[in-house]
Amino acid sequence: MSCDGQCRACPYDFCVPAPPTAKPSKAAERQNWRQDALFELEDLGDLYGIDTSQVRL
């Protein structure tokens, strides 16, 4: 059995549990949302033949 270090009460002495992941800030969430929206817009533009440089997000 192998250990991935994700359990908090790991029974193995050699294992170092992974630190908890930090929640992204509101600004980072907005930036990620905007980038995802731009990718979707490009995909939709390709699909429907719309020039994405003329569309404002």
N, CA, C, O and CB atoms as a CASP TS submission, in Angstrom:
PFRMAT TS
TARGET T0000
AUTHOR 0000-0000-0000
METHOD Language model
MODEL 1
PARENT N/A
ATOM      1  N   MET     1       0.853  -1.180   0.000  1.00  0.00           N
ATOM      2  CA  MET     1       0.000   0.000   0.000  1.00  0.00           C
ATOM      3  C   MET     1       0.894   1.238   0.000  1.00  0.00           C
ATOM      4  O   MET     1       1.867   1.311   0.751  1.00  0.00           O
ATOM      5  CB  MET     1      -0.968   0.001   1.230  1.00  0.00           C
ATOM      6  N   SER     2       0.560   2.197  -0.839  1.00  0.00           N
ATOM      7  CA  SER     2       1.342   3.430  -0.889  1.00  0.00           C
ATOM      8  C   SER     2       0.558   4.568  -0.242  1.00  0.00           C
ATOM      9  O   SER     2      -0.672   4.560  -0.208  1.00  0.00           O
ATOM     10  CB  SER     2       1.711   3.786  -2.350  1.00  0.00           C
ATOM     11  N   CYS     3       1.288   5.524   0.260  1.00  0.00           N
ATOM     12  CA  CYS     3       0.671   6.662   0.941  1.00  0.00           C
ATOM     13  C   CYS     3       0.858   7.896   0.084  1.00  0.00           C
ATOM     14  O   CYS     3       1.963   8.157  -0.392  1.00  0.00           O
ATOM     15  CB  CYS     3       1.277   6.875   2.358  1.00  0.00           C
ATOM     16  N   ASP     4      -0.202   8.658  -0.121  1.00  0.00           N
ATOM     17  CA  ASP     4      -0.095   9.883  -0.913  1.00  0.00           C
ATOM     18  C   ASP     4       0.023  11.127  -0.033  1.00  0.00           C
ATOM     19  O   ASP     4       0.139  12.235  -0.558  1.00  0.00           O
ATOM     20  CB  ASP     4      -1.300  10.016  -1.834  1.00  0.00           C
ATOM     21  N   GLY     5      -0.004  10.971   1.282  1.00  0.00           N
ATOM     22  CA  GLY     5       0.162  12.099   2.194  1.00  0.00           C
ATOM     23  C   GLY     5      -1.066  12.965   2.355  1.00  0.00           C
ATOM     24  O   GLY     5      -0.970  14.064   2.901  1.00  0.00           O
ATOM     25  N   GLN     6      -2.231  12.500   1.894  1.00  0.00           N
ATOM     26  CA  GLN     6      -3.436  13.309   1.961  1.00  0.00           C
ATOM     27  C   GLN     6      -4.252  13.100   3.234  1.00  0.00           C
ATOM     28  O   GLN     6      -5.110  13.922   3.557  1.00  0.00           O
ATOM     29  CB  GLN     6      -4.289  13.019   0.779  1.00  0.00           C
ATOM     30  N   CYS     7      -3.997  12.018   3.956  1.00  0.00           N
ATOM     31  CA  CYS     7      -4.771  11.779   5.173  1.00  0.00           C
ATOM     32  C   CYS     7      -4.155  12.537   6.355  1.00  0.00           C
ATOM     33  O   CYS     7      -2.935  12.669   6.452  1.00  0.00           O
ATOM     34  CB  CYS     7      -4.842  10.263   5.482  1.00  0.00           C
ATOM     35  N   ARG     8      -4.995  13.019   7.225  1.00  0.00           N
ATOM     36  CA  ARG     8      -4.511  13.795   8.373  1.00  0.00           C
ATOM     37  C   ARG     8      -3.868  12.902   9.441  1.00  0.00           C
ATOM     38  O   ARG     8      -2.858  13.277  10.036  1.00  0.00           O
ATOM     39  CB  ARG     8      -5.663  14.590   8.990  1.00  0.00           C
ATOM     40  N   ALA     9      -4.443  11.738   9.680  1.00  0.00           N
ATOM     41  CA  ALA     9      -3.917  10.826  10.702  1.00  0.00           C
ATOM     42  C   ALA     9      -3.222   9.664  10.003  1.00  0.00           C
ATOM     43  O   ALA     9      -3.655   8.518  10.116  1.00  0.00           O
ATOM     44  CB  ALA     9      -5.056  10.309  11.648  1.00  0.00           C
ATOM     45  N   CYS    10      -2.160   9.958   9.291  1.00  0.00           N
ATOM     46  CA  CYS    10      -1.439   8.951   8.513  1.00  0.00           C
ATOM     47  C   CYS    10      -0.740   7.970   9.451  1.00  0.00           C
ATOM     48  O   CYS    10      -0.047   8.394  10.376  1.00  0.00           O
ATOM     49  CB  CYS    10      -0.412   9.620   7.566  1.00  0.00           C
ATOM     50  N   PRO    11      -0.910   6.659   9.226  1.00  0.00           N
ATOM     51  CA  PRO    11      -0.293   5.671  10.101  1.00  0.00           C
ATOM     52  C   PRO    11       1.194   5.455   9.817  1.00  0.00           C
ATOM     53  O   PRO    11       1.868   4.779  10.594  1.00  0.00           O
ATOM     54  CB  PRO    11      -1.020   4.367   9.975  1.00  0.00           C
ATOM     55  N   TYR    12       1.713   6.003   8.739  1.00  0.00           N
ATOM     56  CA  TYR    12       3.111   5.768   8.368  1.00  0.00           C
ATOM     57  C   TYR    12       4.012   6.851   8.954  1.00  0.00           C
ATOM     58  O   TYR    12       3.687   8.036   8.896  1.00  0.00           O
ATOM     59  CB  TYR    12       3.265   5.720   6.834  1.00  0.00           C
ATOM     60  N   ASP    13       5.149   6.434   9.519  1.00  0.00           N
ATOM     61  CA  ASP    13       6.088   7.376  10.115  1.00  0.00           C
ATOM     62  C   ASP    13       6.822   8.207   9.068  1.00  0.00           C
ATOM     63  O   ASP    13       7.189   9.352   9.335  1.00  0.00           O
ATOM     64  CB  ASP    13       7.087   6.634  10.968  1.00  0.00           C
ATOM     65  N   PHE    14       7.039   7.647   7.888  1.00  0.00           N
ATOM     66  CA  PHE    14       7.808   8.340   6.854  1.00  0.00           C
ATOM     67  C   PHE    14       6.990   9.372   6.093  1.00  0.00           C
ATOM     68  O   PHE    14       7.545  10.162   5.330  1.00  0.00           O
ATOM     69  CB  PHE    14       8.372   7.340   5.884  1.00  0.00           C
ATOM     70  N   CYS    15       5.704   9.376   6.290  1.00  0.00           N
ATOM     71  CA  CYS    15       4.815  10.246   5.513  1.00  0.00           C
ATOM     72  C   CYS    15       4.682  11.626   6.163  1.00  0.00           C
ATOM     73  O   CYS    15       4.530  11.748   7.379  1.00  0.00           O
ATOM     74  CB  CYS    15       3.429   9.597   5.368  1.00  0.00           C
ATOM     75  N   VAL    16       4.741  12.636   5.338  1.00  0.00           N
ATOM     76  CA  VAL    16       4.491  14.001   5.786  1.00  0.00           C
ATOM     77  C   VAL    16       3.205  14.450   5.092  1.00  0.00           C
ATOM     78  O   VAL    16       3.193  14.611   3.872  1.00  0.00           O
ATOM     79  CB  VAL    16       5.713  14.971   5.458  1.00  0.00           C
ATOM     80  N   PRO    17       2.130  14.654   5.843  1.00  0.00           N
ATOM     81  CA  PRO    17       0.865  15.053   5.210  1.00  0.00           C
ATOM     82  C   PRO    17       1.003  16.358   4.431  1.00  0.00           C
ATOM     83  O   PRO    17       1.731  17.264   4.834  1.00  0.00           O
ATOM     84  CB  PRO    17      -0.227  15.199   6.266  1.00  0.00           C
ATOM     85  N   ALA    18       0.299  16.434   3.324  1.00  0.00           N
ATOM     86  CA  ALA    18       0.311  17.631   2.495  1.00  0.00           C
ATOM     87  C   ALA    18      -0.380  18.774   3.244  1.00  0.00           C
ATOM     88  O   ALA    18      -1.363  18.544   3.948  1.00  0.00           O
ATOM     89  CB  ALA    18      -0.382  17.364   1.130  1.00  0.00           C
ATOM     90  N   PRO    19       0.121  19.993   3.099  1.00  0.00           N
ATOM     91  CA  PRO    19      -0.537  21.125   3.760  1.00  0.00           C
ATOM     92  C   PRO    19      -1.904  21.393   3.122  1.00  0.00           C
ATOM     93  O   PRO    19      -2.096  21.123   1.936  1.00  0.00           O
ATOM     94  CB  PRO    19       0.354  22.396   3.681  1.00  0.00           C
ATOM     95  N   PRO    20      -2.836  21.912   3.887  1.00  0.00           N
ATOM     96  CA  PRO    20      -4.150  22.211   3.311  1.00  0.00           C
ATOM     97  C   PRO    20      -4.024  23.306   2.248  1.00  0.00           C
ATOM     98  O   PRO    20      -3.204  24.216   2.369  1.00  0.00           O
ATOM     99  CB  PRO    20      -5.147  22.646   4.420  1.00  0.00           C
ATOM    100  N   THR    21      -4.833  23.202   1.229  1.00  0.00           N
ATOM    101  CA  THR    21      -4.779  24.195   0.157  1.00  0.00           C
ATOM    102  C   THR    21      -5.521  25.454   0.593  1.00  0.00           C
ATOM    103  O   THR    21      -6.565  25.389   1.243  1.00  0.00           O
ATOM    104  CB  THR    21      -5.386  23.629  -1.157  1.00  0.00           C
ATOM    105  N   ALA    22      -4.965  26.584   0.225  1.00  0.00           N
ATOM    106  CA  ALA    22      -5.567  27.871   0.578  1.00  0.00           C
ATOM    107  C   ALA    22      -6.664  28.220  -0.426  1.00  0.00           C
ATOM    108  O   ALA    22      -6.540  27.927  -1.616  1.00  0.00           O
ATOM    109  CB  ALA    22      -4.491  28.992   0.620  1.00  0.00           C
ATOM    110  N   LYS    23      -7.715  28.832   0.049  1.00  0.00           N
ATOM    111  CA  LYS    23      -8.797  29.275  -0.821  1.00  0.00           C
ATOM    112  C   LYS    23      -8.314  30.500  -1.601  1.00  0.00           C
ATOM    113  O   LYS    23      -7.719  31.406  -1.017  1.00  0.00           O
ATOM    114  CB  LYS    23     -10.094  29.599   0.002  1.00  0.00           C
ATOM    115  N   PRO    24      -8.565  30.536  -2.912  1.00  0.00           N
ATOM    116  CA  PRO    24      -8.121  31.686  -3.694  1.00  0.00           C
ATOM    117  C   PRO    24      -8.854  32.968  -3.266  1.00  0.00           C
ATOM    118  O   PRO    24      -9.993  32.920  -2.801  1.00  0.00           O
ATOM    119  CB  PRO    24      -8.344  31.424  -5.194  1.00  0.00           C
ATOM    120  N   SER    25      -8.192  34.085  -3.429  1.00  0.00           N
ATOM    121  CA  SER    25      -8.797  35.368  -3.059  1.00  0.00           C
ATOM    122  C   SER    25      -9.933  35.709  -4.020  1.00  0.00           C
ATOM    123  O   SER    25     -10.063  35.102  -5.083  1.00  0.00           O
ATOM    124  CB  SER    25      -7.735  36.496  -3.057  1.00  0.00           C
ATOM    125  N   LYS    26     -10.743  36.677  -3.640  1.00  0.00           N
ATOM    126  CA  LYS    26     -11.851  37.121  -4.499  1.00  0.00           C
ATOM    127  C   LYS    26     -11.322  37.654  -5.828  1.00  0.00           C
ATOM    128  O   LYS    26     -11.910  37.410  -6.881  1.00  0.00           O
ATOM    129  CB  LYS    26     -12.689  38.208  -3.787  1.00  0.00           C
ATOM    130  N   ALA    27     -10.211  38.382  -5.771  1.00  0.00           N
ATOM    131  CA  ALA    27      -9.624  38.926  -7.000  1.00  0.00           C
ATOM    132  C   ALA    27      -9.161  37.803  -7.921  1.00  0.00           C
ATOM    133  O   ALA    27      -9.343  37.878  -9.137  1.00  0.00           O
ATOM    134  CB  ALA    27      -8.445  39.859  -6.668  1.00  0.00           C
ATOM    135  N   ALA    28      -8.563  36.762  -7.344  1.00  0.00           N
ATOM    136  CA  ALA    28      -8.113  35.623  -8.149  1.00  0.00           C
ATOM    137  C   ALA    28      -9.312  34.881  -8.740  1.00  0.00           C
ATOM    138  O   ALA    28      -9.250  34.422  -9.880  1.00  0.00           O
ATOM    139  CB  ALA    28      -7.253  34.660  -7.297  1.00  0.00           C
ATOM    140  N   GLU    29     -10.390  34.759  -7.985  1.00  0.00           N
ATOM    141  CA  GLU    29     -11.597  34.111  -8.505  1.00  0.00           C
ATOM    142  C   GLU    29     -12.176  34.903  -9.674  1.00  0.00           C
ATOM    143  O   GLU    29     -12.583  34.321 -10.680  1.00  0.00           O
ATOM    144  CB  GLU    29     -12.652  33.962  -7.392  1.00  0.00           C
ATOM    145  N   ARG    30     -12.213  36.243  -9.544  1.00  0.00           N
ATOM    146  CA  ARG    30     -12.707  37.076 -10.640  1.00  0.00           C
ATOM    147  C   ARG    30     -11.823  36.936 -11.879  1.00  0.00           C
ATOM    148  O   ARG    30     -12.320  36.842 -13.001  1.00  0.00           O
ATOM    149  CB  ARG    30     -12.774  38.548 -10.203  1.00  0.00           C
ATOM    150  N   GLN    31     -10.514  36.923 -11.662  1.00  0.00           N
ATOM    151  CA  GLN    31      -9.573  36.784 -12.779  1.00  0.00           C
ATOM    152  C   GLN    31      -9.776  35.436 -13.472  1.00  0.00           C
ATOM    153  O   GLN    31      -9.782  35.364 -14.701  1.00  0.00           O
ATOM    154  CB  GLN    31      -8.106  36.923 -12.283  1.00  0.00           C
ATOM    155  N   ASN    32      -9.941  34.370 -12.688  1.00  0.00           N
ATOM    156  CA  ASN    32     -10.167  33.043 -13.262  1.00  0.00           C
ATOM    157  C   ASN    32     -11.486  33.003 -14.030  1.00  0.00           C
ATOM    158  O   ASN    32     -11.566  32.421 -15.112  1.00  0.00           O
ATOM    159  CB  ASN    32     -10.164  31.972 -12.158  1.00  0.00           C
ATOM    160  N   TRP    33     -12.521  33.630 -13.459  1.00  0.00           N
ATOM    161  CA  TRP    33     -13.812  33.667 -14.140  1.00  0.00           C
ATOM    162  C   TRP    33     -13.690  34.402 -15.465  1.00  0.00           C
ATOM    163  O   TRP    33     -14.209  33.950 -16.485  1.00  0.00           O
ATOM    164  CB  TRP    33     -14.875  34.336 -13.254  1.00  0.00           C
ATOM    165  N   ARG    34     -13.004  35.529 -15.444  1.00  0.00           N
ATOM    166  CA  ARG    34     -12.857  36.315 -16.665  1.00  0.00           C
ATOM    167  C   ARG    34     -12.077  35.534 -17.726  1.00  0.00           C
ATOM    168  O   ARG    34     -12.451  35.544 -18.899  1.00  0.00           O
ATOM    169  CB  ARG    34     -12.152  37.648 -16.360  1.00  0.00           C
ATOM    170  N   GLN    35     -11.009  34.867 -17.326  1.00  0.00           N
ATOM    171  CA  GLN    35     -10.214  34.095 -18.285  1.00  0.00           C
ATOM    172  C   GLN    35     -11.041  32.942 -18.860  1.00  0.00           C
ATOM    173  O   GLN    35     -10.983  32.675 -20.060  1.00  0.00           O
ATOM    174  CB  GLN    35      -8.928  33.552 -17.613  1.00  0.00           C
ATOM    175  N   ASP    36     -11.806  32.264 -18.012  1.00  0.00           N
ATOM    176  CA  ASP    36     -12.673  31.187 -18.493  1.00  0.00           C
ATOM    177  C   ASP    36     -13.716  31.725 -19.463  1.00  0.00           C
ATOM    178  O   ASP    36     -14.008  31.093 -20.478  1.00  0.00           O
ATOM    179  CB  ASP    36     -13.361  30.482 -17.314  1.00  0.00           C
ATOM    180  N   ALA    37     -14.275  32.887 -19.156  1.00  0.00           N
ATOM    181  CA  ALA    37     -15.277  33.497 -20.032  1.00  0.00           C
ATOM    182  C   ALA    37     -14.662  33.868 -21.380  1.00  0.00           C
ATOM    183  O   ALA    37     -15.301  33.696 -22.418  1.00  0.00           O
ATOM    184  CB  ALA    37     -15.889  34.744 -19.365  1.00  0.00           C
ATOM    185  N   LEU    38     -13.443  34.369 -21.375  1.00  0.00           N
ATOM    186  CA  LEU    38     -12.783  34.713 -22.633  1.00  0.00           C
ATOM    187  C   LEU    38     -12.540  33.470 -23.494  1.00  0.00           C
ATOM    188  O   LEU    38     -12.721  33.512 -24.711  1.00  0.00           O
ATOM    189  CB  LEU    38     -11.456  35.427 -22.356  1.00  0.00           C
ATOM    190  N   PHE    39     -12.133  32.371 -22.866  1.00  0.00           N
ATOM    191  CA  PHE    39     -11.941  31.129 -23.612  1.00  0.00           C
ATOM    192  C   PHE    39     -13.259  30.645 -24.209  1.00  0.00           C
ATOM    193  O   PHE    39     -13.300  30.209 -25.359  1.00  0.00           O
ATOM    194  CB  PHE    39     -11.341  30.046 -22.705  1.00  0.00           C
ATOM    195  N   GLU    40     -14.331  30.723 -23.430  1.00  0.00           N
ATOM    196  CA  GLU    40     -15.644  30.319 -23.934  1.00  0.00           C
ATOM    197  C   GLU    40     -16.082  31.220 -25.085  1.00  0.00           C
ATOM    198  O   GLU    40     -16.631  30.744 -26.079  1.00  0.00           O
ATOM    199  CB  GLU    40     -16.689  30.356 -22.805  1.00  0.00           C
ATOM    200  N   LEU    41     -15.842  32.504 -24.948  1.00  0.00           N
ATOM    201  CA  LEU    41     -16.199  33.457 -25.990  1.00  0.00           C
ATOM    202  C   LEU    41     -15.463  33.148 -27.288  1.00  0.00           C
ATOM    203  O   LEU    41     -16.050  33.206 -28.369  1.00  0.00           O
ATOM    204  CB  LEU    41     -15.890  34.883 -25.535  1.00  0.00           C
ATOM    205  N   GLU    42     -14.179  32.820 -27.181  1.00  0.00           N
ATOM    206  CA  GLU    42     -13.408  32.466 -28.372  1.00  0.00           C
ATOM    207  C   GLU    42     -13.962  31.209 -29.025  1.00  0.00           C
ATOM    208  O   GLU    42     -14.072  31.137 -30.249  1.00  0.00           O
ATOM    209  CB  GLU    42     -11.933  32.267 -28.016  1.00  0.00           C
ATOM    210  N   ASP    43     -14.313  30.213 -28.206  1.00  0.00           N
ATOM    211  CA  ASP    43     -14.878  28.976 -28.747  1.00  0.00           C
ATOM    212  C   ASP    43     -16.206  29.238 -29.449  1.00  0.00           C
ATOM    213  O   ASP    43     -16.450  28.726 -30.542  1.00  0.00           O
ATOM    214  CB  ASP    43     -15.070  27.944 -27.630  1.00  0.00           C
ATOM    215  N   LEU    44     -17.063  30.038 -28.817  1.00  0.00           N
ATOM    216  CA  LEU    44     -18.352  30.358 -29.426  1.00  0.00           C
ATOM    217  C   LEU    44     -18.164  31.191 -30.692  1.00  0.00           C
ATOM    218  O   LEU    44     -18.885  31.005 -31.672  1.00  0.00           O
ATOM    219  CB  LEU    44     -19.245  31.105 -28.428  1.00  0.00           C
ATOM    220  N   GLY    45     -17.205  32.102 -30.671  1.00  0.00           N
ATOM    221  CA  GLY    45     -16.920  32.898 -31.861  1.00  0.00           C
ATOM    222  C   GLY    45     -16.469  32.028 -33.021  1.00  0.00           C
ATOM    223  O   GLY    45     -16.892  32.239 -34.157  1.00  0.00           O
ATOM    224  N   ASP    46     -15.616  31.055 -32.745  1.00  0.00           N
ATOM    225  CA  ASP    46     -15.184  30.129 -33.794  1.00  0.00           C
ATOM    226  C   ASP    46     -16.359  29.310 -34.313  1.00  0.00           C
ATOM    227  O   ASP    46     -16.477  29.074 -35.515  1.00  0.00           O
ATOM    228  CB  ASP    46     -14.083  29.197 -33.269  1.00  0.00           C
ATOM    229  N   LEU    47     -17.209  28.887 -33.422  1.00  0.00           N
ATOM    230  CA  LEU    47     -18.343  28.055 -33.789  1.00  0.00           C
ATOM    231  C   LEU    47     -19.352  28.813 -34.661  1.00  0.00           C
ATOM    232  O   LEU    47     -19.873  28.266 -35.633  1.00  0.00           O
ATOM    233  CB  LEU    47     -19.025  27.532 -32.538  1.00  0.00           C
ATOM    234  N   TYR    48     -19.624  30.074 -34.305  1.00  0.00           N
ATOM    235  CA  TYR    48     -20.635  30.854 -35.015  1.00  0.00           C
ATOM    236  C   TYR    48     -20.059  31.879 -35.970  1.00  0.00           C
ATOM    237  O   TYR    48     -20.815  32.630 -36.587  1.00  0.00           O
ATOM    238  CB  TYR    48     -21.511  31.542 -34.037  1.00  0.00           C
ATOM    239  N   GLY    49     -18.745  31.933 -36.109  1.00  0.00           N
ATOM    240  CA  GLY    49     -18.121  32.843 -37.067  1.00  0.00           C
ATOM    241  C   GLY    49     -18.171  34.298 -36.638  1.00  0.00           C
ATOM    242  O   GLY    49     -18.309  35.185 -37.481  1.00  0.00           O
ATOM    243  N   ILE    50     -18.060  34.559 -35.343  1.00  0.00           N
ATOM    244  CA  ILE    50     -18.101  35.924 -34.817  1.00  0.00           C
ATOM    245  C   ILE    50     -16.686  36.361 -34.477  1.00  0.00           C
ATOM    246  O   ILE    50     -15.915  35.602 -33.889  1.00  0.00           O
ATOM    247  CB  ILE    50     -19.027  36.020 -33.567  1.00  0.00           C
ATOM    248  N   ASP    51     -16.352  37.586 -34.848  1.00  0.00           N
ATOM    249  CA  ASP    51     -15.028  38.136 -34.518  1.00  0.00           C
ATOM    250  C   ASP    51     -15.024  38.536 -33.043  1.00  0.00           C
ATOM    251  O   ASP    51     -15.697  39.492 -32.656  1.00  0.00           O
ATOM    252  CB  ASP    51     -14.675  39.369 -35.436  1.00  0.00           C
ATOM    253  N   THR    52     -14.271  37.811 -32.225  1.00  0.00           N
ATOM    254  CA  THR    52     -14.281  38.052 -30.776  1.00  0.00           C
ATOM    255  C   THR    52     -13.626  39.351 -30.394  1.00  0.00           C
ATOM    256  O   THR    52     -13.843  39.833 -29.282  1.00  0.00           O
ATOM    257  CB  THR    52     -13.597  36.931 -30.060  1.00  0.00           C
ATOM    258  N   SER    53     -12.825  39.949 -31.276  1.00  0.00           N
ATOM    259  CA  SER    53     -12.215  41.236 -30.945  1.00  0.00           C
ATOM    260  C   SER    53     -13.252  42.363 -30.956  1.00  0.00           C
ATOM    261  O   SER    53     -13.019  43.437 -30.402  1.00  0.00           O
ATOM    262  CB  SER    53     -11.082  41.554 -31.930  1.00  0.00           C
ATOM    263  N   GLN    54     -14.385  42.110 -31.585  1.00  0.00           N
ATOM    264  CA  GLN    54     -15.444  43.116 -31.646  1.00  0.00           C
ATOM    265  C   GLN    54     -16.463  42.972 -30.517  1.00  0.00           C
ATOM    266  O   GLN    54     -17.359  43.804 -30.378  1.00  0.00           O
ATOM    267  CB  GLN    54     -16.151  43.032 -32.976  1.00  0.00           C
ATOM    268  N   VAL    55     -16.327  41.928 -29.721  1.00  0.00           N
ATOM    269  CA  VAL    55     -17.257  41.674 -28.608  1.00  0.00           C
ATOM    270  C   VAL    55     -16.621  42.116 -27.318  1.00  0.00           C
ATOM    271  O   VAL    55     -15.462  41.801 -27.048  1.00  0.00           O
ATOM    272  CB  VAL    55     -17.651  40.180 -28.528  1.00  0.00           C
ATOM    273  N   ARG    56     -17.372  42.843 -26.519  1.00  0.00           N
ATOM    274  CA  ARG    56     -16.885  43.329 -25.242  1.00  0.00           C
ATOM    275  C   ARG    56     -17.381  42.429 -24.121  1.00  0.00           C
ATOM    276  O   ARG    56     -18.553  42.054 -24.087  1.00  0.00           O
ATOM    277  CB  ARG    56     -17.328  44.779 -25.008  1.00  0.00           C
ATOM    278  N   LEU    57     -16.497  42.091 -23.219  1.00  0.00           N
ATOM    279  CA  LEU    57     -16.871  41.249 -22.090  1.00  0.00           C
ATOM    280  C   LEU    57     -16.889  42.043 -20.823  1.00  0.00           C
ATOM    281  O   LEU    57     -17.184  41.500 -19.758  1.00  0.00           O
ATOM    282  CB  LEU    57     -15.930  40.077 -21.951  1.00  0.00           C
TER
END
